[in-house]
Structures are given as C-alpha cells and as structure tokens.
C-alpha cells in the first residue's frame, strides 16, 4: 500500500487495524480482514470490537463479502472492498461509494442505486 500514489503514510496498530494518511492529509482507519466470507454480522461484530472504521479490506483472493454487507457498510459511509477495490476507491472523494462494475450491476438490478 505504501507504493500507492494516494497514500502518504501507513501506521499499523495491530489486530488488522491501520491508519492510512492520504496525500491530501486525510487519515483513514482501516481494518484488514482475512475472513472467508464477510457479512453483515461480521461487520457489526467488527465495529463493536474495533470502533469506528472508514474501510474494511478483505485481504485474500479466496475470500469475499456479501452484497448485504456492502450495502450496509455503504449506508454507514464505510468502504468494504477487496484489496484491488480498495486501491481503486482511494481515487474517489467518498471511497465508500466505490462499486466495481459487477457490484454496480447488482445494486442497479436490486434497486439499491
């Protein structure tokens, strides 16, 4: 992540929690998770245990998250991403709004947009 042009600094706090400071000086509290399937219940448990988060990043190609969790986190202005999605979202003013093309189609089909 340090190599990303939008990241000025990265500070680890342990337990998967990081502070990422963007090039514009905004600090984001990120939880990097290696869970198999991240759903709404995992989101609620994570925020109860870890406090307010700006984004959750699923850090494994074999793992993912549910669209229900994506919709919930998005409504609370918290980003939920794979690592690739997170890197793309860093280019957005409101990173929680970022959707991949596939997610955009799912949200559109379900009337969530």
PDB file as gemmi writes it, atoms N, CA and C in Angstrom:
CRYST1    1.000    1.000    1.000  90.00  90.00  90.00 P 1                      
ATOM      1  N   UNK A   1       0.812  -1.199   0.000  1.00  0.00           N  
ATOM      2  CA  UNK A   1       0.000   0.000   0.000  1.00  0.00           C  
ATOM      3  C   UNK A   1       0.854   1.262   0.000  1.00  0.00           C  
ATOM      4  N   UNK A   2       2.015   1.186   0.609  1.00  0.00           N  
ATOM      5  CA  UNK A   2       2.872   2.369   0.647  1.00  0.00           C  
ATOM      6  C   UNK A   2       3.234   2.871  -0.743  1.00  0.00           C  
ATOM      7  N   UNK A   3       3.188   2.004  -1.747  1.00  0.00           N  
ATOM      8  CA  UNK A   3       3.554   2.388  -3.099  1.00  0.00           C  
ATOM      9  C   UNK A   3       2.424   3.125  -3.831  1.00  0.00           C  
ATOM     10  N   UNK A   4       1.215   3.103  -3.297  1.00  0.00           N  
ATOM     11  CA  UNK A   4       0.082   3.761  -3.949  1.00  0.00           C  
ATOM     12  C   UNK A   4       0.278   5.277  -3.903  1.00  0.00           C  
ATOM     13  N   UNK A   5       0.016   5.932  -5.020  1.00  0.00           N  
ATOM     14  CA  UNK A   5       0.249   7.374  -5.120  1.00  0.00           C  
ATOM     15  C   UNK A   5      -0.643   8.198  -4.192  1.00  0.00           C  
ATOM     16  N   UNK A   6      -1.755   7.652  -3.746  1.00  0.00           N  
ATOM     17  CA  UNK A   6      -2.672   8.381  -2.856  1.00  0.00           C  
ATOM     18  C   UNK A   6      -2.374   8.179  -1.375  1.00  0.00           C  
ATOM     19  N   UNK A   7      -1.410   7.335  -1.044  1.00  0.00           N  
ATOM     20  CA  UNK A   7      -1.092   7.054   0.354  1.00  0.00           C  
ATOM     21  C   UNK A   7       0.211   7.738   0.739  1.00  0.00           C  
ATOM     22  N   UNK A   8       0.110   8.639   1.732  1.00  0.00           N  
ATOM     23  CA  UNK A   8       1.295   9.351   2.212  1.00  0.00           C  
ATOM     24  C   UNK A   8       1.989   8.571   3.317  1.00  0.00           C  
ATOM     25  N   UNK A   9       1.182   7.896   4.179  1.00  0.00           N  
ATOM     26  CA  UNK A   9       1.783   7.110   5.255  1.00  0.00           C  
ATOM     27  C   UNK A   9       0.832   6.015   5.706  1.00  0.00           C  
ATOM     28  N   UNK A  10       1.413   5.019   6.342  1.00  0.00           N  
ATOM     29  CA  UNK A  10       0.681   3.849   6.813  1.00  0.00           C  
ATOM     30  C   UNK A  10       1.211   3.502   8.193  1.00  0.00           C  
ATOM     31  N   UNK A  11       0.305   3.389   9.166  1.00  0.00           N  
ATOM     32  CA  UNK A  11       0.716   3.064  10.528  1.00  0.00           C  
ATOM     33  C   UNK A  11      -0.104   1.879  11.024  1.00  0.00           C  
ATOM     34  N   UNK A  12       0.577   0.808  11.430  1.00  0.00           N  
ATOM     35  CA  UNK A  12      -0.092  -0.389  11.941  1.00  0.00           C  
ATOM     36  C   UNK A  12      -0.335  -0.252  13.439  1.00  0.00           C  
ATOM     37  N   UNK A  13      -1.520  -0.686  13.881  1.00  0.00           N  
ATOM     38  CA  UNK A  13      -1.874  -0.672  15.306  1.00  0.00           C  
ATOM     39  C   UNK A  13      -2.020  -2.077  15.871  1.00  0.00           C  
ATOM     40  N   UNK A  14      -1.916  -3.098  15.033  1.00  0.00           N  
ATOM     41  CA  UNK A  14      -2.126  -4.474  15.462  1.00  0.00           C  
ATOM     42  C   UNK A  14      -3.565  -4.896  15.258  1.00  0.00           C  
ATOM     43  N   UNK A  15      -3.804  -6.199  15.297  1.00  0.00           N  
ATOM     44  CA  UNK A  15      -5.145  -6.778  15.124  1.00  0.00           C  
ATOM     45  C   UNK A  15      -5.796  -6.369  13.805  1.00  0.00           C  
ATOM     46  N   UNK A  16      -4.996  -6.092  12.777  1.00  0.00           N  
ATOM     47  CA  UNK A  16      -5.531  -5.755  11.474  1.00  0.00           C  
ATOM     48  C   UNK A  16      -5.937  -4.306  11.293  1.00  0.00           C  
ATOM     49  N   UNK A  17      -5.674  -3.465  12.289  1.00  0.00           N  
ATOM     50  CA  UNK A  17      -6.055  -2.049  12.227  1.00  0.00           C  
ATOM     51  C   UNK A  17      -4.873  -1.210  11.750  1.00  0.00           C  
ATOM     52  N   UNK A  18      -5.156  -0.331  10.780  1.00  0.00           N  
ATOM     53  CA  UNK A  18      -4.142   0.564  10.222  1.00  0.00           C  
ATOM     54  C   UNK A  18      -4.719   1.967  10.091  1.00  0.00           C  
ATOM     55  N   UNK A  19      -3.872   2.953  10.268  1.00  0.00           N  
ATOM     56  CA  UNK A  19      -4.207   4.323   9.900  1.00  0.00           C  
ATOM     57  C   UNK A  19      -3.474   4.604   8.601  1.00  0.00           C  
ATOM     58  N   UNK A  20      -4.223   5.021   7.607  1.00  0.00           N  
ATOM     59  CA  UNK A  20      -3.647   5.382   6.325  1.00  0.00           C  
ATOM     60  C   UNK A  20      -3.898   6.864   6.123  1.00  0.00           C  
ATOM     61  N   UNK A  21      -2.836   7.606   5.909  1.00  0.00           N  
ATOM     62  CA  UNK A  21      -2.976   9.028   5.629  1.00  0.00           C  
ATOM     63  C   UNK A  21      -2.832   9.229   4.132  1.00  0.00           C  
ATOM     64  N   UNK A  22      -3.822   9.886   3.564  1.00  0.00           N  
ATOM     65  CA  UNK A  22      -3.818  10.128   2.131  1.00  0.00           C  
ATOM     66  C   UNK A  22      -2.915  11.316   1.803  1.00  0.00           C  
ATOM     67  N   UNK A  23      -2.641  11.489   0.534  1.00  0.00           N  
ATOM     68  CA  UNK A  23      -1.826  12.606   0.087  1.00  0.00           C  
ATOM     69  C   UNK A  23      -2.460  13.955   0.384  1.00  0.00           C  
ATOM     70  N   UNK A  24      -3.778  13.974   0.611  1.00  0.00           N  
ATOM     71  CA  UNK A  24      -4.483  15.207   0.952  1.00  0.00           C  
ATOM     72  C   UNK A  24      -4.540  15.436   2.455  1.00  0.00           C  
ATOM     73  N   UNK A  25      -3.899  14.548   3.215  1.00  0.00           N  
ATOM     74  CA  UNK A  25      -3.832  14.716   4.658  1.00  0.00           C  
ATOM     75  C   UNK A  25      -4.975  14.092   5.444  1.00  0.00           C  
ATOM     76  N   UNK A  26      -5.877  13.407   4.790  1.00  0.00           N  
ATOM     77  CA  UNK A  26      -6.994  12.741   5.473  1.00  0.00           C  
ATOM     78  C   UNK A  26      -6.520  11.396   6.002  1.00  0.00           C  
ATOM     79  N   UNK A  27      -6.810  11.106   7.279  1.00  0.00           N  
ATOM     80  CA  UNK A  27      -6.427   9.832   7.871  1.00  0.00           C  
ATOM     81  C   UNK A  27      -7.633   8.908   7.915  1.00  0.00           C  
ATOM     82  N   UNK A  28      -7.450   7.698   7.409  1.00  0.00           N  
ATOM     83  CA  UNK A  28      -8.495   6.682   7.360  1.00  0.00           C  
ATOM     84  C   UNK A  28      -8.140   5.542   8.299  1.00  0.00           C  
ATOM     85  N   UNK A  29      -9.109   5.096   9.076  1.00  0.00           N  
ATOM     86  CA  UNK A  29      -8.932   3.937   9.956  1.00  0.00           C  
ATOM     87  C   UNK A  29      -9.437   2.711   9.197  1.00  0.00           C  
ATOM     88  N   UNK A  30      -8.509   1.799   8.904  1.00  0.00           N  
ATOM     89  CA  UNK A  30      -8.788   0.651   8.061  1.00  0.00           C  
ATOM     90  C   UNK A  30      -8.636  -0.644   8.854  1.00  0.00           C  
ATOM     91  N   UNK A  31      -9.561  -1.577   8.619  1.00  0.00           N  
ATOM     92  CA  UNK A  31      -9.442  -2.920   9.174  1.00  0.00           C  
ATOM     93  C   UNK A  31      -9.163  -3.863   8.015  1.00  0.00           C  
ATOM     94  N   UNK A  32      -8.026  -4.535   8.064  1.00  0.00           N  
ATOM     95  CA  UNK A  32      -7.692  -5.517   7.045  1.00  0.00           C  
ATOM     96  C   UNK A  32      -8.035  -6.892   7.603  1.00  0.00           C  
ATOM     97  N   UNK A  33      -8.965  -7.533   6.927  1.00  0.00           N  
ATOM     98  CA  UNK A  33      -9.564  -8.776   7.410  1.00  0.00           C  
ATOM     99  C   UNK A  33      -9.182  -9.940   6.497  1.00  0.00           C  
ATOM    100  N   UNK A  34      -8.932 -11.079   7.088  1.00  0.00           N  
ATOM    101  CA  UNK A  34      -8.637 -12.282   6.307  1.00  0.00           C  
ATOM    102  C   UNK A  34      -9.709 -13.339   6.544  1.00  0.00           C  
ATOM    103  N   UNK A  35     -10.959 -12.899   6.666  1.00  0.00           N  
ATOM    104  CA  UNK A  35     -12.050 -13.836   6.898  1.00  0.00           C  
ATOM    105  C   UNK A  35     -12.524 -14.432   5.585  1.00  0.00           C  
ATOM    106  N   UNK A  36     -13.133 -15.586   5.640  1.00  0.00           N  
ATOM    107  CA  UNK A  36     -13.559 -16.287   4.436  1.00  0.00           C  
ATOM    108  C   UNK A  36     -14.722 -15.574   3.751  1.00  0.00           C  
ATOM    109  N   UNK A  37     -15.743 -15.242   4.519  1.00  0.00           N  
ATOM    110  CA  UNK A  37     -16.916 -14.555   3.966  1.00  0.00           C  
ATOM    111  C   UNK A  37     -17.370 -13.499   4.957  1.00  0.00           C  
ATOM    112  N   UNK A  38     -17.238 -12.247   4.568  1.00  0.00           N  
ATOM    113  CA  UNK A  38     -17.565 -11.125   5.450  1.00  0.00           C  
ATOM    114  C   UNK A  38     -18.992 -10.687   5.165  1.00  0.00           C  
ATOM    115  N   UNK A  39     -19.841 -10.846   6.173  1.00  0.00           N  
ATOM    116  CA  UNK A  39     -21.248 -10.485   6.041  1.00  0.00           C  
ATOM    117  C   UNK A  39     -21.637  -9.382   7.005  1.00  0.00           C  
ATOM    118  N   UNK A  40     -22.918  -9.093   7.065  1.00  0.00           N  
ATOM    119  CA  UNK A  40     -23.431  -8.039   7.930  1.00  0.00           C  
ATOM    120  C   UNK A  40     -23.107  -8.311   9.400  1.00  0.00           C  
ATOM    121  N   UNK A  41     -23.220  -9.564   9.833  1.00  0.00           N  
ATOM    122  CA  UNK A  41     -22.924  -9.907  11.231  1.00  0.00           C  
ATOM    123  C   UNK A  41     -21.461  -9.648  11.561  1.00  0.00           C  
ATOM    124  N   UNK A  42     -20.561  -9.976  10.627  1.00  0.00           N  
ATOM    125  CA  UNK A  42     -19.133  -9.725  10.848  1.00  0.00           C  
ATOM    126  C   UNK A  42     -18.856  -8.233  10.922  1.00  0.00           C  
ATOM    127  N   UNK A  43     -19.572  -7.454  10.126  1.00  0.00           N  
ATOM    128  CA  UNK A  43     -19.411  -6.001  10.184  1.00  0.00           C  
ATOM    129  C   UNK A  43     -19.819  -5.461  11.557  1.00  0.00           C  
ATOM    130  N   UNK A  44     -20.977  -5.876  12.026  1.00  0.00           N  
ATOM    131  CA  UNK A  44     -21.460  -5.421  13.332  1.00  0.00           C  
ATOM    132  C   UNK A  44     -20.484  -5.839  14.433  1.00  0.00           C  
ATOM    133  N   UNK A  45     -20.039  -7.086  14.406  1.00  0.00           N  
ATOM    134  CA  UNK A  45     -19.078  -7.572  15.409  1.00  0.00           C  
ATOM    135  C   UNK A  45     -17.756  -6.806  15.329  1.00  0.00           C  
ATOM    136  N   UNK A  46     -17.297  -6.535  14.136  1.00  0.00           N  
ATOM    137  CA  UNK A  46     -16.029  -5.818  13.960  1.00  0.00           C  
ATOM    138  C   UNK A  46     -16.104  -4.404  14.518  1.00  0.00           C  
ATOM    139  N   UNK A  47     -17.177  -3.699  14.212  1.00  0.00           N  
ATOM    140  CA  UNK A  47     -17.280  -2.323  14.711  1.00  0.00           C  
ATOM    141  C   UNK A  47     -17.536  -2.282  16.216  1.00  0.00           C  
ATOM    142  N   UNK A  48     -18.205  -3.284  16.745  1.00  0.00           N  
ATOM    143  CA  UNK A  48     -18.377  -3.342  18.201  1.00  0.00           C  
ATOM    144  C   UNK A  48     -17.037  -3.555  18.894  1.00  0.00           C  
ATOM    145  N   UNK A  49     -16.199  -4.384  18.309  1.00  0.00           N  
ATOM    146  CA  UNK A  49     -14.901  -4.699  18.909  1.00  0.00           C  
ATOM    147  C   UNK A  49     -13.837  -3.640  18.619  1.00  0.00           C  
ATOM    148  N   UNK A  50     -13.892  -3.041  17.432  1.00  0.00           N  
ATOM    149  CA  UNK A  50     -12.810  -2.159  16.981  1.00  0.00           C  
ATOM    150  C   UNK A  50     -13.180  -0.684  16.949  1.00  0.00           C  
ATOM    151  N   UNK A  51     -14.452  -0.369  17.063  1.00  0.00           N  
ATOM    152  CA  UNK A  51     -14.885   1.026  16.978  1.00  0.00           C  
ATOM    153  C   UNK A  51     -15.107   1.453  15.538  1.00  0.00           C  
ATOM    154  N   UNK A  52     -15.212   2.736  15.355  1.00  0.00           N  
ATOM    155  CA  UNK A  52     -15.488   3.325  14.037  1.00  0.00           C  
ATOM    156  C   UNK A  52     -14.388   2.985  13.040  1.00  0.00           C  
ATOM    157  N   UNK A  53     -14.804   2.586  11.844  1.00  0.00           N  
ATOM    158  CA  UNK A  53     -13.881   2.271  10.760  1.00  0.00           C  
ATOM    159  C   UNK A  53     -14.261   3.093   9.532  1.00  0.00           C  
ATOM    160  N   UNK A  54     -13.264   3.420   8.725  1.00  0.00           N  
ATOM    161  CA  UNK A  54     -13.530   4.091   7.457  1.00  0.00           C  
ATOM    162  C   UNK A  54     -13.609   3.089   6.316  1.00  0.00           C  
ATOM    163  N   UNK A  55     -12.918   1.968   6.474  1.00  0.00           N  
ATOM    164  CA  UNK A  55     -12.955   0.941   5.438  1.00  0.00           C  
ATOM    165  C   UNK A  55     -12.544  -0.404   6.009  1.00  0.00           C  
ATOM    166  N   UNK A  56     -13.058  -1.439   5.361  1.00  0.00           N  
ATOM    167  CA  UNK A  56     -12.695  -2.819   5.660  1.00  0.00           C  
ATOM    168  C   UNK A  56     -12.183  -3.409   4.355  1.00  0.00           C  
ATOM    169  N   UNK A  57     -11.017  -4.014   4.426  1.00  0.00           N  
ATOM    170  CA  UNK A  57     -10.398  -4.580   3.230  1.00  0.00           C  
ATOM    171  C   UNK A  57     -10.232  -6.082   3.436  1.00  0.00           C  
ATOM    172  N   UNK A  58     -10.810  -6.861   2.533  1.00  0.00           N  
ATOM    173  CA  UNK A  58     -10.662  -8.308   2.567  1.00  0.00           C  
ATOM    174  C   UNK A  58      -9.361  -8.619   1.830  1.00  0.00           C  
ATOM    175  N   UNK A  59      -8.410  -9.185   2.548  1.00  0.00           N  
ATOM    176  CA  UNK A  59      -7.043  -9.300   2.041  1.00  0.00           C  
ATOM    177  C   UNK A  59      -6.695 -10.706   1.562  1.00  0.00           C  
ATOM    178  N   UNK A  60      -7.582 -11.315   0.818  1.00  0.00           N  
ATOM    179  CA  UNK A  60      -7.284 -12.632   0.271  1.00  0.00           C  
ATOM    180  C   UNK A  60      -8.083 -12.826  -1.006  1.00  0.00           C  
ATOM    181  N   UNK A  61      -7.460 -13.369  -2.010  1.00  0.00           N  
ATOM    182  CA  UNK A  61      -8.147 -13.631  -3.273  1.00  0.00           C  
ATOM    183  C   UNK A  61      -9.223 -14.699  -3.111  1.00  0.00           C  
ATOM    184  N   UNK A  62      -9.124 -15.512  -2.061  1.00  0.00           N  
ATOM    185  CA  UNK A  62     -10.072 -16.606  -1.850  1.00  0.00           C  
ATOM    186  C   UNK A  62     -11.265 -16.196  -1.008  1.00  0.00           C  
ATOM    187  N   UNK A  63     -11.221 -15.014  -0.455  1.00  0.00           N  
ATOM    188  CA  UNK A  63     -12.271 -14.565   0.460  1.00  0.00           C  
ATOM    189  C   UNK A  63     -13.081 -13.445  -0.178  1.00  0.00           C  
ATOM    190  N   UNK A  64     -14.192 -13.116   0.438  1.00  0.00           N  
ATOM    191  CA  UNK A  64     -15.039 -12.076  -0.124  1.00  0.00           C  
ATOM    192  C   UNK A  64     -16.018 -11.536   0.895  1.00  0.00           C  
ATOM    193  N   UNK A  65     -17.020 -10.837   0.391  1.00  0.00           N  
ATOM    194  CA  UNK A  65     -18.039 -10.248   1.251  1.00  0.00           C  
ATOM    195  C   UNK A  65     -19.386 -10.347   0.552  1.00  0.00           C  
ATOM    196  N   UNK A  66     -20.442 -10.240   1.339  1.00  0.00           N  
ATOM    197  CA  UNK A  66     -21.786 -10.328   0.784  1.00  0.00           C  
ATOM    198  C   UNK A  66     -22.240  -8.951   0.302  1.00  0.00           C  
ATOM    199  N   UNK A  67     -23.177  -8.937  -0.618  1.00  0.00           N  
ATOM    200  CA  UNK A  67     -23.733  -7.668  -1.094  1.00  0.00           C  
ATOM    201  C   UNK A  67     -24.575  -7.003  -0.007  1.00  0.00           C  
ATOM    202  N   UNK A  68     -25.137  -7.793   0.900  1.00  0.00           N  
ATOM    203  CA  UNK A  68     -25.869  -7.217   2.031  1.00  0.00           C  
ATOM    204  C   UNK A  68     -24.897  -6.419   2.909  1.00  0.00           C  
ATOM    205  N   UNK A  69     -23.712  -6.978   3.148  1.00  0.00           N  
ATOM    206  CA  UNK A  69     -22.696  -6.263   3.933  1.00  0.00           C  
ATOM    207  C   UNK A  69     -22.217  -5.026   3.188  1.00  0.00           C  
ATOM    208  N   UNK A  70     -22.036  -5.134   1.886  1.00  0.00           N  
ATOM    209  CA  UNK A  70     -21.602  -3.984   1.079  1.00  0.00           C  
ATOM    210  C   UNK A  70     -22.636  -2.867   1.157  1.00  0.00           C  
ATOM    211  N   UNK A  71     -23.893  -3.233   1.061  1.00  0.00           N  
ATOM    212  CA  UNK A  71     -24.967  -2.229   1.139  1.00  0.00           C  
ATOM    213  C   UNK A  71     -25.017  -1.593   2.526  1.00  0.00           C  
ATOM    214  N   UNK A  72     -24.899  -2.403   3.576  1.00  0.00           N  
ATOM    215  CA  UNK A  72     -24.931  -1.892   4.945  1.00  0.00           C  
ATOM    216  C   UNK A  72     -23.764  -0.943   5.210  1.00  0.00           C  
ATOM    217  N   UNK A  73     -22.554  -1.371   4.880  1.00  0.00           N  
ATOM    218  CA  UNK A  73     -21.382  -0.527   5.142  1.00  0.00           C  
ATOM    219  C   UNK A  73     -21.469   0.760   4.334  1.00  0.00           C  
ATOM    220  N   UNK A  74     -21.904   0.649   3.109  1.00  0.00           N  
ATOM    221  CA  UNK A  74     -22.035   1.822   2.241  1.00  0.00           C  
ATOM    222  C   UNK A  74     -23.024   2.828   2.834  1.00  0.00           C  
ATOM    223  N   UNK A  75     -24.120   2.335   3.408  1.00  0.00           N  
ATOM    224  CA  UNK A  75     -25.113   3.225   4.019  1.00  0.00           C  
ATOM    225  C   UNK A  75     -24.550   3.940   5.249  1.00  0.00           C  
ATOM    226  N   UNK A  76     -23.526   3.345   5.860  1.00  0.00           N  
ATOM    227  CA  UNK A  76     -22.885   3.947   7.032  1.00  0.00           C  
ATOM    228  C   UNK A  76     -21.584   4.671   6.668  1.00  0.00           C  
ATOM    229  N   UNK A  77     -21.375   4.868   5.362  1.00  0.00           N  
ATOM    230  CA  UNK A  77     -20.194   5.566   4.838  1.00  0.00           C  
ATOM    231  C   UNK A  77     -18.890   4.889   5.248  1.00  0.00           C  
ATOM    232  N   UNK A  78     -18.940   3.556   5.178  1.00  0.00           N  
ATOM    233  CA  UNK A  78     -17.763   2.720   5.440  1.00  0.00           C  
ATOM    234  C   UNK A  78     -17.524   1.903   4.177  1.00  0.00           C  
ATOM    235  N   UNK A  79     -16.311   1.934   3.680  1.00  0.00           N  
ATOM    236  CA  UNK A  79     -15.991   1.163   2.486  1.00  0.00           C  
ATOM    237  C   UNK A  79     -15.775  -0.305   2.812  1.00  0.00           C  
ATOM    238  N   UNK A  80     -16.194  -1.181   1.934  1.00  0.00           N  
ATOM    239  CA  UNK A  80     -15.958  -2.624   2.057  1.00  0.00           C  
ATOM    240  C   UNK A  80     -15.431  -3.095   0.718  1.00  0.00           C  
ATOM    241  N   UNK A  81     -14.203  -3.624   0.728  1.00  0.00           N  
ATOM    242  CA  UNK A  81     -13.521  -3.891  -0.532  1.00  0.00           C  
ATOM    243  C   UNK A  81     -12.644  -5.132  -0.475  1.00  0.00           C  
ATOM    244  N   UNK A  82     -12.322  -5.635  -1.660  1.00  0.00           N  
ATOM    245  CA  UNK A  82     -11.156  -6.493  -1.818  1.00  0.00           C  
ATOM    246  C   UNK A  82      -9.971  -5.529  -1.891  1.00  0.00           C  
ATOM    247  N   UNK A  83      -8.764  -6.035  -1.876  1.00  0.00           N  
ATOM    248  CA  UNK A  83      -7.589  -5.160  -1.918  1.00  0.00           C  
ATOM    249  C   UNK A  83      -7.573  -4.340  -3.212  1.00  0.00           C  
ATOM    250  N   UNK A  84      -7.921  -4.960  -4.332  1.00  0.00           N  
ATOM    251  CA  UNK A  84      -7.957  -4.237  -5.602  1.00  0.00           C  
ATOM    252  C   UNK A  84      -9.001  -3.138  -5.610  1.00  0.00           C  
ATOM    253  N   UNK A  85     -10.167  -3.438  -5.080  1.00  0.00           N  
ATOM    254  CA  UNK A  85     -11.235  -2.441  -4.989  1.00  0.00           C  
ATOM    255  C   UNK A  85     -10.837  -1.274  -4.103  1.00  0.00           C  
ATOM    256  N   UNK A  86     -10.145  -1.581  -2.999  1.00  0.00           N  
ATOM    257  CA  UNK A  86      -9.699  -0.524  -2.096  1.00  0.00           C  
ATOM    258  C   UNK A  86      -8.720   0.410  -2.793  1.00  0.00           C  
ATOM    259  N   UNK A  87      -7.785  -0.158  -3.521  1.00  0.00           N  
ATOM    260  CA  UNK A  87      -6.804   0.666  -4.228  1.00  0.00           C  
ATOM    261  C   UNK A  87      -7.503   1.574  -5.243  1.00  0.00           C  
ATOM    262  N   UNK A  88      -8.531   1.071  -5.904  1.00  0.00           N  
ATOM    263  CA  UNK A  88      -9.296   1.903  -6.842  1.00  0.00           C  
ATOM    264  C   UNK A  88     -10.113   2.958  -6.105  1.00  0.00           C  
ATOM    265  N   UNK A  89     -10.702   2.581  -4.990  1.00  0.00           N  
ATOM    266  CA  UNK A  89     -11.539   3.508  -4.226  1.00  0.00           C  
ATOM    267  C   UNK A  89     -10.749   4.676  -3.655  1.00  0.00           C  
ATOM    268  N   UNK A  90      -9.464   4.486  -3.421  1.00  0.00           N  
ATOM    269  CA  UNK A  90      -8.638   5.573  -2.897  1.00  0.00           C  
ATOM    270  C   UNK A  90      -8.614   6.781  -3.830  1.00  0.00           C  
ATOM    271  N   UNK A  91      -8.974   6.582  -5.085  1.00  0.00           N  
ATOM    272  CA  UNK A  91      -9.008   7.672  -6.038  1.00  0.00           C  
ATOM    273  C   UNK A  91     -10.327   8.449  -6.005  1.00  0.00           C  
ATOM    274  N   UNK A  92     -11.243   8.021  -5.157  1.00  0.00           N  
ATOM    275  CA  UNK A  92     -12.554   8.662  -5.060  1.00  0.00           C  
ATOM    276  C   UNK A  92     -12.628   9.555  -3.822  1.00  0.00           C  
ATOM    277  N   UNK A  93     -13.364  10.649  -3.924  1.00  0.00           N  
ATOM    278  CA  UNK A  93     -13.541  11.552  -2.779  1.00  0.00           C  
ATOM    279  C   UNK A  93     -14.268  10.836  -1.635  1.00  0.00           C  
ATOM    280  N   UNK A  94     -15.298  10.070  -1.972  1.00  0.00           N  
ATOM    281  CA  UNK A  94     -16.072   9.306  -0.993  1.00  0.00           C  
ATOM    282  C   UNK A  94     -15.829   7.831  -1.261  1.00  0.00           C  
ATOM    283  N   UNK A  95     -14.770   7.302  -0.691  1.00  0.00           N  
ATOM    284  CA  UNK A  95     -14.359   5.946  -1.049  1.00  0.00           C  
ATOM    285  C   UNK A  95     -15.424   4.904  -0.788  1.00  0.00           C  
ATOM    286  N   UNK A  96     -16.308   5.114   0.173  1.00  0.00           N  
ATOM    287  CA  UNK A  96     -17.358   4.135   0.477  1.00  0.00           C  
ATOM    288  C   UNK A  96     -18.344   3.988  -0.688  1.00  0.00           C  
ATOM    289  N   UNK A  97     -18.432   4.979  -1.567  1.00  0.00           N  
ATOM    290  CA  UNK A  97     -19.345   4.930  -2.696  1.00  0.00           C  
ATOM    291  C   UNK A  97     -18.835   4.080  -3.851  1.00  0.00           C  
ATOM    292  N   UNK A  98     -17.560   3.711  -3.818  1.00  0.00           N  
ATOM    293  CA  UNK A  98     -16.977   2.984  -4.940  1.00  0.00           C  
ATOM    294  C   UNK A  98     -17.612   1.600  -5.086  1.00  0.00           C  
ATOM    295  N   UNK A  99     -18.021   1.295  -6.307  1.00  0.00           N  
ATOM    296  CA  UNK A  99     -18.530  -0.031  -6.662  1.00  0.00           C  
ATOM    297  C   UNK A  99     -17.777  -0.517  -7.889  1.00  0.00           C  
ATOM    298  N   UNK A 100     -17.466  -1.799  -7.906  1.00  0.00           N  
ATOM    299  CA  UNK A 100     -16.922  -2.382  -9.125  1.00  0.00           C  
ATOM    300  C   UNK A 100     -18.051  -2.407 -10.148  1.00  0.00           C  
ATOM    301  N   UNK A 101     -17.728  -2.699 -11.401  1.00  0.00           N  
ATOM    302  CA  UNK A 101     -18.769  -2.790 -12.436  1.00  0.00           C  
ATOM    303  C   UNK A 101     -19.794  -3.859 -12.083  1.00  0.00           C  
ATOM    304  N   UNK A 102     -19.320  -5.005 -11.595  1.00  0.00           N  
ATOM    305  CA  UNK A 102     -20.231  -6.095 -11.224  1.00  0.00           C  
ATOM    306  C   UNK A 102     -21.130  -5.686 -10.056  1.00  0.00           C  
ATOM    307  N   UNK A 103     -20.556  -5.021  -9.058  1.00  0.00           N  
ATOM    308  CA  UNK A 103     -21.357  -4.558  -7.919  1.00  0.00           C  
ATOM    309  C   UNK A 103     -22.380  -3.521  -8.367  1.00  0.00           C  
ATOM    310  N   UNK A 104     -21.968  -2.631  -9.247  1.00  0.00           N  
ATOM    311  CA  UNK A 104     -22.881  -1.609  -9.759  1.00  0.00           C  
ATOM    312  C   UNK A 104     -24.096  -2.266 -10.417  1.00  0.00           C  
ATOM    313  N   UNK A 105     -23.870  -3.301 -11.195  1.00  0.00           N  
ATOM    314  CA  UNK A 105     -24.980  -4.011 -11.852  1.00  0.00           C  
ATOM    315  C   UNK A 105     -25.883  -4.680 -10.824  1.00  0.00           C  
ATOM    316  N   UNK A 106     -25.305  -5.303  -9.794  1.00  0.00           N  
ATOM    317  CA  UNK A 106     -26.101  -5.944  -8.749  1.00  0.00           C  
ATOM    318  C   UNK A 106     -26.938  -4.905  -8.009  1.00  0.00           C  
ATOM    319  N   UNK A 107     -26.320  -3.788  -7.640  1.00  0.00           N  
ATOM    320  CA  UNK A 107     -27.040  -2.728  -6.924  1.00  0.00           C  
ATOM    321  C   UNK A 107     -28.148  -2.161  -7.803  1.00  0.00           C  
ATOM    322  N   UNK A 108     -27.865  -1.975  -9.074  1.00  0.00           N  
ATOM    323  CA  UNK A 108     -28.847  -1.436 -10.008  1.00  0.00           C  
ATOM    324  C   UNK A 108     -30.012  -2.412 -10.177  1.00  0.00           C  
ATOM    325  N   UNK A 109     -29.706  -3.693 -10.366  1.00  0.00           N  
ATOM    326  CA  UNK A 109     -30.721  -4.725 -10.539  1.00  0.00           C  
ATOM    327  C   UNK A 109     -31.638  -4.808  -9.317  1.00  0.00           C  
ATOM    328  N   UNK A 110     -31.058  -4.654  -8.122  1.00  0.00           N  
ATOM    329  CA  UNK A 110     -31.841  -4.750  -6.883  1.00  0.00           C  
ATOM    330  C   UNK A 110     -32.499  -3.436  -6.477  1.00  0.00           C  
ATOM    331  N   UNK A 111     -32.311  -2.383  -7.268  1.00  0.00           N  
ATOM    332  CA  UNK A 111     -32.934  -1.096  -6.962  1.00  0.00           C  
ATOM    333  C   UNK A 111     -32.263  -0.368  -5.801  1.00  0.00           C  
ATOM    334  N   UNK A 112     -30.998  -0.647  -5.547  1.00  0.00           N  
ATOM    335  CA  UNK A 112     -30.273  -0.034  -4.432  1.00  0.00           C  
ATOM    336  C   UNK A 112     -29.554   1.239  -4.834  1.00  0.00           C  
ATOM    337  N   UNK A 113     -29.599   1.590  -6.103  1.00  0.00           N  
ATOM    338  CA  UNK A 113     -28.972   2.828  -6.582  1.00  0.00           C  
ATOM    339  C   UNK A 113     -30.024   3.864  -6.907  1.00  0.00           C  
TER     340      UNK A 113                                                      
END                                                                             
